[in-house]
Amino acid sequence: MHRISSHESLLAQICYPHLTTTALLAQALEVVRQDRESGQYIPNPALLTLQRRVTEEVFAAASALCMRPDPAERQLGVLILREFPVQGSTMPFAVRALPVLERLVECETDEQVLLFGVCAIGWQQHPLARPLLLRFLHHPDAALRQLIASNLTNCDLTNPLPPEPIRAYEHLCQDPDSDVRWDAYATLKKLVDDDVILPSEQKTALTRLLAED
């Protein structure tokens, strides 16, 4: 899960906004295919432009791509929805994107697309994402469990955490994979250190989990 470079962002702002959505999709898909073949991240300013073009046309196109038989097309659809829109603490399309992403991850066989799909669910920043993430708590892929550890608390920080995430972090903090455990502890520590409004019993439970490291 890469960070957008300043050069990539500049290209997206200057060179690509005049292109049609169809042209952007074609260019973005070509880069996604190259990315998948090389196994290395390749800057994709066309994708970044699509993520910032918050329109029904782009949302519909991304949703349709998520259902395509070609894994590269599904990956592009997921990548658009993951950060659509890029800016803002709430996701206006989240309620509509989550069913699309749920259908995708339920039957996804491509490992890379599945990872991006689960990540996209967490990045919707919506309480409806929580049960979808919890389905993968015991998944055999450690990289996927690591995404659960780092994304589970993104679902809704404005309300007290329900018991399910607490129990999930109790499990993740004992995961056999060290990267999963690290992300679980780091997420819990951020909750406690940032003075997120939590009931005293929850803060006590989280502090106890951190002390058990």
Protein Blocks (a to p, Z undefined) as FASTA:
>chain_A
ZZddfklmmmmmmmmmmpcfklmmmmmmmmmmmmmmnopacddfklmmmmmmccfklmmm
mmmmmmpmblklmmmmmmmmmmccfbdjbdfklmmmmmmmmmmmmmpcbfklmmmmmmmm
mmnopaklmmmmmmmmmgcblklmmmmmmmmmmmommbccdfklmmmmmmmmmgfblklm
mmmmmmmmmmmmnopacdfklmmmmmmmmmmZZ
